[in-house]
Amino acid sequence: MGILATGSYLPKEEVGNEELAAGAGVTPEWIVRKTRISTRRFAASGETTADLAVRAAQQAMEGLDPGDLGHVIVSTSTADTPQPPVSALVQHAISAPGAACFDVNAVCSGFVYGLALARELAAESGRLALVVAADVYSRILDFSDRRTAVLFGDGAGAAVVGPAAAGFLGFELTSDGSGHGLIRVEDGLFRMEGRRVRDFVLEKVPPALGALVARTGHDMGDVDVFIPHQANGVLVAELAERAGLAGARLHRTLERYGNVGSASVAVTLDDAHRSGVLKQGDLVLLAGFGGGMSIGAGLLRWAAPEEKR
């Protein structure tokens, strides 16, 4: 089982650092220095998480038959309503009747968790699985909080999982509920203990990545492309170094899109695919980490587009 196609959608409204800096009590230069982020996208008024998810799903499904889908999985921590699940709206919009729909919430690890589920479900059912990750954080931000207001944007990414010429070698999924208070929503606003989150990531994520790579018979020097959650540019660079991935191509989209939550790995994977960063046979390491606290890592051998269908 591997990734047959990818897609993404970023809202049209681009929000630069100049528009956020004063309200957060910082300068545009401070934002770039601390995060490497220059711009991000915010959903338009009336544009929902489901809307973003549908657009990403439609792009990923181009050239594929929605009737071949056995499962539609949506990862989000910003669903528009408690129910119905966002996945049901996606299924309806792309005309995939009969596909089983459900949402997952592992925050910024959710896309990788969804891929792990999709691999097993597609293998068992013999049908394709669509994994979509979408988040709209702009509506739960406190724009006076410099720790969070300058980091986040809105977006969605998607991947289709099914039989492929090359594919997943393994996953490492783990959570530490003792850190549940580090990232949270209180009274409708997003809150994060930035320094403690950084400490968690640099302490816990490298061993998880190392365990996955070793279990598949490889070492970190074998990894060609590293696609991590786009949390913060400084943190991502530190993570790659700490994990022993200095020789891998580190792909980032955060400079343009910021941290798009659960969609972060999905959007960056699609960008790497469409920009030609991913080559036939590349060993690709995906890494999500986020609220809970959760970690999701996936290792796959990349198949070039002409080998996928």
FENFENDA-V574610 format. One record per backbone hydrogen bond with DSSP energy under -0.5 kcal/mol. CO is the residue of the C=O (numbers start at 1). NH is the residue of the N-H. E is the energy in kcal/mol with one decimal. If there is no record, write none. Layout:
# FENFENDA-V574610
CO_NH_E ; CO_NH_E
This chain:
# FENFENDA-V574610
1_168_-2.6 ; 2_4_-0.6 ; 2_162_-2.2 ; 5_160_-2.4 ; 7_158_-2.7 ; 9_156_-2.1 ; 12_14_-0.5 ; 13_42_-1.9 ; 14_16_-0.6 ; 15_40_-1.3 ; 16_19_-1.0 ; 16_20_-0.6 ; 17_20_-1.1 ; 17_21_-2.5 ; 18_22_-0.5 ; 20_24_-1.5 ; 21_25_-0.6 ; 21_26_-2.5 ; 22_25_-1.2 ; 27_31_-1.8 ; 28_32_-1.9 ; 29_33_-2.4 ; 30_34_-2.5 ; 31_35_-2.2 ; 31_36_-0.6 ; 31_37_-0.6 ; 32_36_-1.8 ; 35_233_-3.0 ; 38_17_-1.2 ; 40_15_-3.5 ; 41_154_-3.1 ; 42_13_-0.6 ; 44_47_-2.6 ; 46_48_-0.6 ; 48_52_-2.0 ; 49_53_-2.5 ; 50_54_-2.6 ; 51_55_-2.0 ; 52_56_-2.1 ; 53_57_-2.5 ; 54_58_-2.7 ; 55_59_-1.7 ; 56_60_-2.2 ; 57_61_-2.0 ; 59_62_-1.1 ; 61_64_-2.6 ; 64_66_-0.7 ; 65_68_-2.5 ; 66_69_-1.7 ; 68_128_-2.0 ; 70_100_-2.4 ; 71_130_-2.6 ; 72_102_-1.9 ; 73_132_-3.1 ; 74_76_-0.6 ; 74_104_-2.5 ; 75_134_-2.3 ; 85_88_-1.1 ; 85_89_-1.0 ; 86_90_-2.1 ; 87_91_-2.8 ; 88_92_-2.1 ; 89_93_-2.3 ; 90_94_-2.1 ; 91_95_-0.5 ; 91_96_-1.9 ; 92_95_-0.8 ; 96_99_-1.6 ; 100_72_-2.9 ; 102_74_-1.8 ; 104_76_-2.0 ; 106_109_-2.0 ; 107_110_-1.8 ; 109_112_-0.5 ; 109_113_-2.0 ; 110_114_-2.6 ; 111_115_-2.2 ; 112_116_-2.1 ; 113_117_-2.1 ; 114_118_-2.8 ; 115_119_-2.4 ; 116_120_-1.4 ; 117_121_-2.6 ; 118_122_-2.9 ; 119_123_-1.9 ; 120_124_-2.1 ; 121_125_-2.5 ; 122_126_-2.1 ; 128_70_-3.6 ; 128_71_-1.1 ; 129_131_-0.5 ; 129_161_-3.4 ; 130_73_-3.1 ; 130_132_-0.5 ; 131_159_-2.4 ; 132_75_-3.3 ; 133_157_-2.5 ; 135_155_-2.0 ; 137_140_-2.2 ; 140_190_-3.7 ; 141_143_-0.8 ; 142_145_-2.2 ; 144_146_-0.9 ; 145_148_-1.5 ; 145_149_-3.0 ; 148_151_-1.4 ; 148_152_-1.1 ; 151_259_-3.1 ; 153_137_-0.6 ; 155_135_-2.2 ; 156_9_-2.8 ; 157_133_-3.1 ; 158_7_-2.0 ; 159_131_-3.0 ; 160_4_-3.1 ; 160_5_-0.9 ; 161_129_-2.3 ; 162_2_-3.1 ; 167_301_-2.6 ; 170_299_-2.4 ; 172_297_-2.5 ; 174_295_-2.9 ; 176_179_-1.9 ; 177_180_-1.7 ; 179_182_-2.0 ; 182_193_-2.6 ; 184_191_-3.1 ; 186_189_-2.2 ; 189_186_-2.7 ; 191_184_-2.4 ; 192_194_-1.3 ; 193_197_-2.4 ; 194_198_-2.4 ; 195_199_-2.2 ; 196_200_-2.1 ; 197_201_-2.7 ; 198_202_-2.6 ; 199_203_-1.7 ; 200_204_-3.2 ; 200_205_-0.5 ; 201_205_-1.8 ; 201_206_-0.6 ; 204_208_-1.3 ; 205_209_-2.5 ; 206_210_-2.7 ; 207_211_-2.4 ; 208_212_-1.9 ; 209_213_-2.5 ; 210_214_-2.4 ; 211_215_-2.2 ; 212_216_-1.2 ; 213_218_-2.2 ; 214_217_-1.8 ; 219_222_-2.3 ; 220_223_-1.2 ; 224_249_-3.2 ; 225_227_-0.5 ; 225_285_-2.8 ; 226_228_-0.6 ; 226_251_-2.1 ; 227_287_-1.9 ; 229_231_-1.8 ; 232_236_-2.8 ; 233_237_-1.8 ; 234_238_-2.0 ; 235_239_-2.7 ; 236_240_-2.3 ; 237_241_-2.0 ; 238_242_-2.8 ; 239_243_-2.3 ; 240_245_-2.9 ; 241_244_-1.3 ; 245_248_-1.5 ; 248_250_-0.7 ; 249_226_-2.7 ; 249_251_-0.7 ; 253_256_-1.3 ; 253_257_-2.3 ; 254_258_-1.9 ; 255_38_-1.9 ; 255_39_-1.9 ; 257_41_-0.6 ; 258_260_-0.8 ; 259_153_-2.1 ; 260_263_-1.8 ; 261_264_-1.9 ; 263_267_-3.3 ; 264_268_-2.1 ; 265_269_-2.4 ; 266_270_-2.2 ; 267_271_-2.3 ; 268_272_-2.4 ; 269_273_-2.3 ; 270_274_-2.9 ; 271_275_-2.0 ; 272_277_-1.6 ; 272_278_-1.4 ; 273_276_-1.1 ; 279_282_-2.4 ; 282_284_-0.7 ; 282_302_-3.0 ; 283_224_-2.1 ; 283_225_-1.9 ; 284_286_-0.5 ; 284_300_-2.3 ; 285_227_-3.0 ; 286_298_-1.9 ; 287_229_-2.1 ; 288_296_-2.5 ; 290_293_-0.7 ; 290_294_-2.8 ; 293_176_-3.0 ; 294_290_-2.1 ; 295_174_-2.5 ; 296_288_-3.5 ; 297_172_-2.5 ; 298_286_-3.2 ; 299_169_-3.4 ; 299_170_-1.3 ; 300_284_-3.1 ; 300_302_-0.6 ; 302_281_-2.8 ; 304_307_-2.4 ; 305_308_-1.7 ; 305_309_-0.5 ; 307_165_-0.7
